[in-house]
């Protein structure tokens, strides 16, 4: 296990908690570690400490912030194997996906370091009005204040890093709340940051339940909340936190459109790669596949013929692509949704059962509107295929969803690709690649019920700073 002090990193030190909780390896139920459990009172104390150092953090030279961010990236690179193993144990996610998570985390910290030198303003031509004659105007960016970051369980270190690293780059103290199921690797990450930070209290962490989260997001002294999780929780946070700024990276039911002129082998491969990675527990995994009628039968046959390539089993093994979900309740919910879809008229083409306690990779056809497997975010290894008459109908089906995070289109036509970019109501359009593609330097976020605001260090730093206008009469 990682070597860091006991308790929670609050203020300049670590505070013991009355309660602890076992973190369980989802695959076999063994104990992966024991984590401290915070309280609403500790959450308020963390905000107290963050407010107390906010001016000091904002005044840190840009070189110090950049040095810290690069130092964390180097520390992660040094300990990457240990982080990967720990992530497997607490998330139950296959090793291959944990490796991707750590690699992306390192890039995120490096990219945040680069953004420090790009944090600047511009001059403004005030003399466009006669009243501005003789005045000099310019604006600069200032830290928004204390940031509260709340991360999901599926990519805990990466999601935490997308909260912490941009906050540091922007000059903001940050208080992080990890998901209760997966606090271990994030605790270690925060320890690494604080061990390098010129002001340790600039990064704090509080574990706990919804009461802890409520204490954090409703504190009027904070400048922004950055949340990754379900739409229902995100909407509640936005209401509770108002008028504080909220950045919400919420759920989706990502669509993949297969046009008549698509490379069907590549599109089928995308479903296999994009529908089941992280055991389907990813907000931009392939969930809805819309295939134009002339190629629907051939495409579906290609997917089913290769489904056996998706290995189910122990997440610690190199070959595993699907393992048990984060907990039994999640597994039961996904199975219930599949059963309800079938009862509503969907056809089960493959999977649907359990293999050594893990959900089998499942493919459904003809899932109707109104079924959770089509309308909502499954967050499990389930792909739904629907035949449509043409690309117009496919695009309309994509846009009919209340979600809009990423969508993918497979086509050899530049016209279709450009139409998708113009017409699909999503935060990102991906052509001839999985909708789950994400570079951690690009603007990432959704529209509609998929959230508001953008992640990616450059864009998150802008979200976590405010403009301050200067008007001078020399």
Secondary structure, 3 states (H helix, E strand, C coil): CCCCCCCEEECCEEECCCEEEEEECCCCCCEEEEEEECCHHHHHHHHHHHHHHHHHHHCCCHHHHHHHHHHHHHHHHHCHHHHHHHHHHHHCCCHHHHHHHHHHHHHHHHHHHHHHCCCCCEEECHHHCHHHCCEEEEEEEEECCCEEEECCCCCHHHHHHHHHHHHHHHCCCEEEECCCCCCHHHHHHHHHHHHHCCCHHHEEECCCCHHHHHHHHCCCCCCEEEEECCHHHHHHHHHHHCCCEEEEECCCCCEEEECCCCCHHHHHHHHHHHHHHHHHCCCCCCCEEEEEHHHHHHHHHHHHHHHHHCCECCCCCCCCCECCCCCHHHHHHHHHHHHHHHHCCCEEEECCCEECCEECCEEEECCCCCCHHHHCCCCCCEEEEEEECCHHHHHHHHHCCCEECEEEEECCCHHHHHHHHHHCCCCEEEECCCCCCCCCCCCECCEECCEECCECHHHHHHHCEEEEEEEEEC
